[in-house]
Amino acid sequence: MIKNAENAIKGLTSLGLALLALGIVVGLLSGGSIPFVGNIAGNIISLVGQLGNAGIVGLVAVGVILWLFRD
């Protein structure tokens, strides 16, 4: 039962990352904010900038994010 839940979570995470990549590509090709997607590329750039300005806390946050998305 736990394996089924784990597989479901992995599947949803993979789907979310695929949709994120699609949103980035569509946003870059359309040149800006589009309905139901928003400004994904701008939000990611803002997030990276905020993590870079946070110093060691930003580095720890990046480490936690990478740990969450490991295979």
N, C-alpha and C positions, 0 to 999 in steps of 0.2 A: 504494500500500500504506500509506503514511503517512497519507494522507487517510482511508482506511478506519479506521485505528486512532484518528485524531483524532475522527472522527464517532462511533465507538463510545464513546470517553471522554466526549464531549459528551452523548451519549444517556444514559450511566450517571449522569453528574452531574445532568442534568435529572431523571432518575428519583429519584435520592437527595434532591434538593431537594423534589420533589413529595411523597415519603414523609415527609420532615421536616415539611413543612407539614401533612400529614394527621395526623401524630403530635401536633403542637401542638394542632390543633383537637380531636382526640379526647381528649387529655389535659385540655384546658380544659373540655370538655363533661362529662367523667366526674368531674372534680373531684380528680384526683390521679394517683397512679402506677397504671398498668395493666400486666398481663402482656405481655411481649414488646415493650413500648414504653418503659416506665419513666417517669421524670419529666422529659420533654423540656423543658417550659417552665421548670422549676426549674433545669435544667442550663444553659439559655441565659441565664437571669437571673444565675446564678453566674458564667458565663463573662464576661458584660458587666461585672459588678462587679469581677472580677479584672483585666480589661483596663483598667478605669477606675482602679484602684488602682496599676497598674503605671507610670503616667505616660507618658513618651515611648516606652518599650518597648511599652506597650500600644497606643499610637497607631501605631507601626510595624507591630505585629502585625495591627491592623485594616486597615491599608493593604495588607499582603501578602494577607490573606484576600479583600479586595475585588478585588485584582488577579487572584487566582486564579479568581474567579467572574465576571469580565468576559465580555462576549459577543464 
